Amino acid sequence: MAKSKRQLPSPKYFFSLVEWNGPAFNRRKLHMKRALTVKDIAEVARKSVPKVVFDYVDGAAFEEISIARSKETFSRVEFNPFVLRDSSKIDTSTEIFGKKVDLPIIFAPTGYTRFMHHTGEPAVAEVAEAKNMVYCLSTMGTTSPKELGDAVPGVRRWFQLYLMKNREDSLGVIKQAKDSGFEALILTVDTAVSGIRLKDVRNGLTIPPKIRFGTILAIARKPRWWMNLLTTAPLEFAAFRGWTKSLSELASVIFDSSVTFEDVKWLRSVWDGPIIVKGVQRVEDARMLVEIGIQAIVLSNHGGRQLDRGTVPLEILEEIVGAVGSKVDVYIDGGVLTGQDVYAAIGLGAKGVLIGRAYLYGVMADGGRGVDKVIEILRSELVNTMALTGTRNVSEIRAAGVRIRP
Ligand SMILES: Cc1cc2nc3c(=O)[nH]c(=O)nc-3n(C[C@H](O)[C@H](O)[C@H](O)COP(=O)(O)O)c2cc1C
C-alpha cells in the first residue's frame, strides 16, 4: 500500500498558508464580499432594510404561485452541451435596436427605488452605463425622467409607461421622457388594476412609510436605513411632481383599467421611437400588438406581482417567438436570478431577459456597489455556462437550444 513520506512541520510553510485578514468590523461589507450568488446578496439585503421594504421587493401577489412556478421552470431547463469547441473566447454581447450592449440583460422598470436605498434610480443607471446595458425608469420612479437624464446622461434609457385614458396626462409624461433623452417607451399592459400583495397589506405598507408606535422598534433595528431616509429628499412619484392628487387618486389615474389596443395605436401615432410592450401572456395578443407596429414585447407576468397563476413566460416563449419573433424582439422576465437562467431564456429563443428583483437585492444590500456585484455574478455565471456548453456567443446559444424537462 502506498504511504506518504512524513517530515517535521515547517513553520515557514505554515505561515505561508495563513491569510492575514484583520477582524471585520462591518459585517454587511464582509457578507457582501463573501456573497457568491444573487441569492446570497438577497440574504444581505434582507438584513439591511426594514422587513416592509424587503417584503415589498421580494413578495408577489396573492399566494405567490406565479413567481414560484417561474423559478421552478427555470430549474427544469437542461442544456445541450457541445464538447471540444474552442471556448477560450466568450462574447456575451448582443444588439438591441441596432446598438451593441455587453450583456443580454436589461434593468427592468421598478418603482420606488429610493425606498430600497437612498441613492435610488441614478445609482442603478450608473451601473447600467458602466456595463453598457439598458436601464428602464419606472413611471412610479422616485426620480423624474429629467433628474435621471441629468444625473446619468450617458446611460441608454427607456421610459416605462402605464397608459392613461386621459391622453393629455399620458402626453405630459411622454414629453418628459422625450425631452430627457429616453430612447424608447416600455409600455406595461398587465396592470388593469393593481395586484393583491398580501405581504404589503399585512405589513401596512405606505409610501412614504408612516411612523407608528411599532415603527420605533423598526428604526432601532435598521437605524442606517432610517437615517438615510430621513436625511435625503422626501420620497415621491417624481414623474407626477406638481399633480395635486392624493396617492390613491394618483394610483387610480395611473392604473387605468379602461385602456385598450386602440390606446396603443394612439401611442404609436404620438411616439416616433421604439415601443416595447411588457406584460404579454398570450400569442394572439402578441400578434395584435405586432400589427399595431410596436418593436418588441416582453413576456412577463410582472414577476408574479399582478395576476397570480398567470402564464409562466418561459413556457410560452417558443410558441410566441415562432409566431412573431421574425417581426419583433421577444424578451422575457420573472424569476431570473442566475446566469444560467439568462442562458435558458436565450436557448428558448429570447432576445434577452429583464431583471427586477435580482438587481433590487443588490440595491438594498449596498446601493450601486451591490448592483455592480449582481451584474458581475450574472456575467460570470453566464460566461461559465457558455464555455461549458461550447456556445461562444449569444447566437450560438440560440442555435444550440435547451430543453425543459417535463
Ligand atoms: C419592487 C418592484 C417594483 C416594480 N415596479 C414596476 C413598475 O413600476 N412598472 C413595471 O412595469 N414593472 C414593475 N415591476 C416589475 C418588473 O419590471 C419586472 O417585470 C419583474 O420584476 C420581473 O421579475 P423579477 O423581479 O423576478 O426579475 C416591479 C418589480 C418589483 C420587484
The ligand as an SDF file (V2000), in Angstrom:
LIG
                    3D

 31 33  0  0  0  0  0  0  0  0999 V2000
  -40.2450   46.1150   -6.3580 C   0  0  0  0  0  0  0  0  0  0  0  0
  -40.7130   46.0170   -7.7660 C   0  0  0  0  0  0  0  0  0  0  0  0
  -41.3280   47.1030   -8.3490 C   0  0  0  0  0  0  0  0  0  0  0  0
  -41.7720   47.0250   -9.6650 C   0  0  0  0  0  0  0  0  0  0  0  0
  -42.3190   48.1380  -10.2450 N   0  0  0  0  0  0  0  0  0  0  0  0
  -42.6700   48.0900  -11.5550 C   0  0  0  0  0  0  0  0  0  0  0  0
  -43.1540   49.2550  -12.2100 C   0  0  0  0  0  0  0  0  0  0  0  0
  -43.2410   50.3200  -11.6160 O   0  0  0  0  0  0  0  0  0  0  0  0
  -43.5020   49.1380  -13.5090 N   0  0  0  0  0  0  0  0  0  0  0  0
  -43.4060   47.9580  -14.2060 C   0  0  0  0  0  0  0  0  0  0  0  0
  -43.7380   47.9080  -15.3830 O   0  0  0  0  0  0  0  0  0  0  0  0
  -42.9460   46.8510  -13.6000 N   0  0  0  0  0  0  0  0  0  0  0  0
  -42.5700   46.8810  -12.3050 C   0  0  0  0  0  0  0  0  0  0  0  0
  -42.0690   45.7580  -11.7120 N   0  0  0  0  0  0  0  0  0  0  0  0
  -41.9590   44.5010  -12.4860 C   0  0  0  0  0  0  0  0  0  0  0  0
  -40.6070   44.4230  -13.1890 C   0  0  0  0  0  0  0  0  0  0  0  0
  -40.4970   45.3410  -14.2210 O   0  0  0  0  0  0  0  0  0  0  0  0
  -40.3780   43.0250  -13.7690 C   0  0  0  0  0  0  0  0  0  0  0  0
  -41.4290   42.6860  -14.6260 O   0  0  0  0  0  0  0  0  0  0  0  0
  -40.2490   41.9520  -12.6880 C   0  0  0  0  0  0  0  0  0  0  0  0
  -39.5270   42.4710  -11.6010 O   0  0  0  0  0  0  0  0  0  0  0  0
  -39.5450   40.7330  -13.2350 C   0  0  0  0  0  0  0  0  0  0  0  0
  -39.4440   39.7330  -12.2560 O   0  0  0  0  0  0  0  0  0  0  0  0
  -38.1620   39.5240  -11.3070 P   0  0  0  0  0  0  0  0  0  0  0  0
  -38.2730   40.5820  -10.2600 O   0  0  0  0  0  0  0  0  0  0  0  0
  -38.3550   38.1830  -10.7300 O   0  0  0  0  0  0  0  0  0  0  0  0
  -36.9240   39.7030  -12.1380 O   0  0  0  0  0  0  0  0  0  0  0  0
  -41.6260   45.8130  -10.3940 C   0  0  0  0  0  0  0  0  0  0  0  0
  -40.9920   44.7210   -9.7910 C   0  0  0  0  0  0  0  0  0  0  0  0
  -40.5400   44.8090   -8.4960 C   0  0  0  0  0  0  0  0  0  0  0  0
  -39.8520   43.6240   -7.8980 C   0  0  0  0  0  0  0  0  0  0  0  0
  1  2  1  0
  2  3  1  0
  2 30  2  0
  3  4  2  0
  4  5  1  0
  4 28  1  0
  5  6  2  0
  6  7  1  0
  6 13  1  0
  7  8  2  0
  7  9  1  0
  9 10  1  0
 10 11  2  0
 10 12  1  0
 12 13  2  0
 13 14  1  0
 14 15  1  0
 14 28  1  0
 15 16  1  0
 16 17  1  0
 16 18  1  0
 18 19  1  0
 18 20  1  0
 20 21  1  0
 20 22  1  0
 22 23  1  0
 23 24  1  0
 24 25  2  0
 24 26  1  0
 24 27  1  0
 28 29  2  0
 29 30  1  0
 30 31  1  0
M  END
$$$$
